[in-house]
Amino acid sequence: MLPQFLADDEEKEDQMKQDFCKMVAVCAISIFIFVGLGGCQTIAEKREQTRLEKALHAYELTFRWGDLRNIDNFAMAYQGRMPLGVENADRVRIISYEVMSGPEAIDETTAVQVVAIQYIVRDTQVRKKIIDRQVWHYLPEEKAWKRISDAPVFALYGHGRPHVGF
């Protein structure tokens, strides 16, 4: 027969083991639910997200390669809309395009991304930076994401002010 204090210790140890097992089970279930919910997107939603990512990447490459005259390909066309056309495109050289936040869904068909664009003014070799808030809209009939915010404005002289589109 065990002394009472040893029996109490064994009961406490058994209780601790049970509590630990419960805690592990709760953690495992929580992780399963958390990870499982991430997979709840429908196939259509995943396709739209992939389309957005592809559009944003292509847009970024357009800037990185200095092909600024072609950003109108990413603009949403509607009556009265001016083309994006980057002002002073031939007078600047892009040296950095950094995603600061996003893309963040505003609703089912609208997303926002904020980027920092560093560039050099070719004439003066002055380095500048602008913040570009891009608003993108999904067009289901075209199955494409298009930019609906204004194109960034590249200041050539003075300090300028950071551009925040839209």
C-alpha positions as a Markdown table, in Angstrom:
| # | Residue | x | y | z |
|---|---|---|---|---|
| 1 | Met | 0.0 | 0.0 | 0.0 |
| 2 | Leu | 1.3 | 3.5 | -0.9 |
| 3 | Pro | 1.4 | 6.3 | 1.6 |
| 4 | Gln | -1.4 | 8.8 | 1.1 |
| 5 | Phe | 0.9 | 11.6 | -0.1 |
| 6 | Leu | 2.4 | 9.3 | -2.9 |
| 7 | Ala | -1.2 | 8.3 | -4.0 |
| 8 | Asp | -2.1 | 12.0 | -4.2 |
| 9 | Asp | 1.0 | 12.7 | -6.3 |
| 10 | Glu | 0.0 | 9.9 | -8.7 |
| 11 | Glu | -3.5 | 11.3 | -9.0 |
| 12 | Lys | -2.1 | 14.7 | -9.7 |
| 13 | Glu | 0.3 | 13.3 | -12.2 |
| 14 | Asp | -2.6 | 11.4 | -13.9 |
| 15 | Gln | -4.7 | 14.6 | -13.9 |
| 16 | Met | -1.8 | 16.6 | -15.4 |
| 17 | Lys | -1.4 | 13.9 | -18.2 |
| 18 | Gln | -5.1 | 14.1 | -19.0 |
| 19 | Asp | -5.0 | 17.9 | -19.0 |
| 20 | Phe | -2.0 | 17.9 | -21.3 |
| 21 | Cys | -3.7 | 15.4 | -23.7 |
| 22 | Lys | -6.8 | 17.6 | -23.8 |
| 23 | Met | -4.6 | 20.7 | -24.5 |
| 24 | Val | -2.8 | 18.9 | -27.3 |
| 25 | Ala | -6.1 | 17.7 | -28.8 |
| 26 | Val | -7.6 | 21.3 | -28.6 |
| 27 | Cys | -4.5 | 22.7 | -30.3 |
| 28 | Ala | -4.5 | 20.0 | -33.0 |
| 29 | Ile | -8.2 | 20.7 | -33.7 |
| 30 | Ser | -7.6 | 24.4 | -33.8 |
| 31 | Ile | -4.8 | 24.1 | -36.2 |
| 32 | Phe | -6.9 | 21.7 | -38.4 |
| 33 | Ile | -9.8 | 24.2 | -38.4 |
| 34 | Phe | -7.5 | 27.2 | -39.1 |
| 35 | Val | -5.7 | 25.4 | -42.0 |
| 36 | Gly | -8.9 | 23.9 | -43.2 |
| 37 | Leu | -10.7 | 27.2 | -43.5 |
| 38 | Gly | -7.9 | 28.6 | -45.6 |
| 39 | Gly | -8.9 | 26.0 | -48.2 |
| 40 | Cys | -12.5 | 27.0 | -48.2 |
| 41 | Gln | -12.1 | 29.3 | -51.2 |
| 42 | Thr | -14.0 | 28.1 | -54.2 |
| 43 | Ile | -12.2 | 27.2 | -57.4 |
| 44 | Ala | -13.6 | 30.4 | -59.0 |
| 45 | Glu | -12.3 | 32.6 | -56.2 |
| 46 | Lys | -8.8 | 31.0 | -56.5 |
| 47 | Arg | -8.8 | 31.6 | -60.2 |
| 48 | Glu | -9.7 | 35.2 | -59.7 |
| 49 | Gln | -7.0 | 35.6 | -57.1 |
| 50 | Thr | -4.5 | 34.0 | -59.5 |
| 51 | Arg | -5.6 | 36.3 | -62.3 |
| 52 | Leu | -5.1 | 39.3 | -60.0 |
| 53 | Glu | -1.6 | 38.1 | -59.0 |
| 54 | Lys | -0.7 | 37.6 | -62.6 |
| 55 | Ala | -2.0 | 41.1 | -63.6 |
| 56 | Leu | -0.1 | 42.7 | -60.7 |
| 57 | His | 3.1 | 40.9 | -61.7 |
| 58 | Ala | 2.8 | 41.8 | -65.3 |
| 59 | Tyr | 2.1 | 45.4 | -64.4 |
| 60 | Glu | 5.2 | 45.4 | -62.1 |
| 61 | Leu | 7.3 | 43.9 | -64.9 |
| 62 | Thr | 6.1 | 46.7 | -67.2 |
| 63 | Phe | 7.6 | 49.2 | -64.8 |
| 64 | Arg | 10.7 | 47.3 | -64.0 |
| 65 | Trp | 11.6 | 46.9 | -67.6 |
| 66 | Gly | 10.9 | 50.6 | -68.3 |
| 67 | Asp | 8.1 | 49.8 | -70.7 |
| 68 | Leu | 5.9 | 52.6 | -69.3 |
| 69 | Arg | 4.2 | 53.4 | -72.6 |
| 70 | Asn | 2.4 | 50.0 | -72.4 |
| 71 | Ile | 0.6 | 50.4 | -69.1 |
| 72 | Asp | -2.6 | 51.4 | -70.8 |
| 73 | Asn | -3.0 | 47.7 | -71.5 |
| 74 | Phe | -3.8 | 47.4 | -67.8 |
| 75 | Ala | -6.3 | 50.3 | -67.7 |
| 76 | Met | -10.0 | 49.8 | -67.4 |
| 77 | Ala | -11.6 | 51.3 | -70.5 |
| 78 | Tyr | -14.9 | 53.1 | -70.2 |
| 79 | Gln | -16.4 | 56.2 | -71.8 |
| 80 | Gly | -14.8 | 59.4 | -70.8 |
| 81 | Arg | -11.8 | 57.7 | -69.3 |
| 82 | Met | -8.4 | 59.1 | -70.1 |
| 83 | Pro | -5.7 | 56.5 | -70.8 |
| 84 | Leu | -3.3 | 55.8 | -68.0 |
| 85 | Gly | -0.3 | 57.0 | -70.0 |
| 86 | Val | 2.6 | 57.9 | -67.8 |
| 87 | Glu | 3.6 | 61.5 | -68.0 |
| 88 | Asn | 7.3 | 62.0 | -68.5 |
| 89 | Ala | 7.8 | 58.3 | -69.2 |
| 90 | Asp | 10.7 | 58.8 | -71.6 |
| 91 | Arg | 12.5 | 61.1 | -69.1 |
| 92 | Val | 12.7 | 58.7 | -66.2 |
| 93 | Arg | 14.3 | 55.4 | -65.5 |
| 94 | Ile | 12.7 | 53.1 | -62.9 |
| 95 | Ile | 15.2 | 51.7 | -60.4 |
| 96 | Ser | 12.9 | 50.1 | -57.8 |
| 97 | Tyr | 9.3 | 48.9 | -57.6 |
| 98 | Glu | 8.5 | 47.6 | -54.1 |
| 99 | Val | 5.1 | 46.3 | -53.0 |
| 100 | Met | 4.4 | 48.0 | -49.6 |
| 101 | Ser | 1.0 | 46.4 | -48.9 |
| 102 | Gly | -1.6 | 44.3 | -50.6 |
| 103 | Pro | -3.1 | 43.2 | -52.7 |
| 104 | Glu | -6.1 | 43.7 | -50.3 |
| 105 | Ala | -9.6 | 42.9 | -51.3 |
| 106 | Ile | -12.1 | 45.8 | -50.8 |
| 107 | Asp | -15.0 | 43.7 | -52.1 |
| 108 | Glu | -15.4 | 40.8 | -54.5 |
| 109 | Thr | -14.3 | 42.8 | -57.6 |
| 110 | Thr | -12.0 | 45.4 | -56.2 |
| 111 | Ala | -8.5 | 45.2 | -54.7 |
| 112 | Val | -5.9 | 47.8 | -53.6 |
| 113 | Gln | -2.2 | 47.5 | -53.7 |
| 114 | Val | 0.3 | 50.2 | -52.5 |
| 115 | Val | 3.8 | 50.3 | -54.1 |
| 116 | Ala | 6.8 | 52.5 | -53.7 |
| 117 | Ile | 8.5 | 53.4 | -57.0 |
| 118 | Gln | 12.0 | 54.8 | -57.1 |
| 119 | Tyr | 13.2 | 56.4 | -60.3 |
| 120 | Ile | 16.0 | 58.6 | -61.7 |
| 121 | Val | 15.3 | 61.7 | -63.7 |
| 122 | Arg | 17.5 | 61.1 | -66.8 |
| 123 | Asp | 18.3 | 64.8 | -67.4 |
| 124 | Thr | 19.5 | 65.5 | -63.9 |
| 125 | Gln | 20.3 | 62.1 | -62.5 |
| 126 | Val | 18.2 | 62.9 | -59.4 |
| 127 | Arg | 16.8 | 60.0 | -57.6 |
| 128 | Lys | 13.1 | 60.3 | -56.6 |
| 129 | Lys | 10.4 | 58.2 | -55.0 |
| 130 | Ile | 6.6 | 58.1 | -55.3 |
| 131 | Ile | 4.0 | 56.1 | -53.5 |
| 132 | Asp | 1.4 | 54.6 | -55.9 |
| 133 | Arg | -1.9 | 53.4 | -54.5 |
| 134 | Gln | -3.3 | 51.1 | -57.2 |
| 135 | Val | -7.0 | 50.3 | -57.3 |
| 136 | Trp | -7.9 | 47.2 | -59.4 |
| 137 | His | -11.3 | 46.1 | -60.6 |
| 138 | Tyr | -12.2 | 42.6 | -61.8 |
| 139 | Leu | -14.2 | 42.4 | -65.1 |
| 140 | Pro | -16.0 | 39.0 | -65.1 |
| 141 | Glu | -17.0 | 39.3 | -68.8 |
| 142 | Glu | -13.3 | 39.7 | -69.7 |
| 143 | Lys | -12.1 | 37.5 | -66.9 |
| 144 | Ala | -9.4 | 40.2 | -66.3 |
| 145 | Trp | -8.3 | 42.6 | -63.6 |
| 146 | Lys | -7.8 | 46.2 | -64.7 |
| 147 | Arg | -6.4 | 49.3 | -63.0 |
| 148 | Ile | -9.0 | 51.9 | -62.4 |
| 149 | Ser | -6.9 | 54.4 | -60.5 |
| 150 | Asp | -4.8 | 57.1 | -62.2 |
| 151 | Ala | -1.3 | 56.3 | -63.3 |
| 152 | Pro | 1.6 | 57.6 | -61.2 |
| 153 | Val | 3.0 | 61.1 | -62.0 |
| 154 | Phe | 6.7 | 61.3 | -62.1 |
| 155 | Ala | 7.9 | 64.7 | -61.0 |
| 156 | Leu | 11.0 | 65.9 | -62.8 |
| 157 | Tyr | 12.0 | 69.0 | -60.9 |
| 158 | Gly | 11.9 | 70.1 | -57.3 |
| 159 | His | 10.9 | 68.0 | -54.4 |
| 160 | Gly | 7.5 | 67.2 | -55.8 |
| 161 | Arg | 5.0 | 65.5 | -53.7 |
| 162 | Pro | 4.4 | 61.7 | -53.4 |
| 163 | His | 1.7 | 60.6 | -55.8 |
| 164 | Val | -1.1 | 58.5 | -54.4 |
| 165 | Gly | -3.4 | 57.3 | -57.2 |
| 166 | Phe | -7.2 | 57.4 | -57.1 |
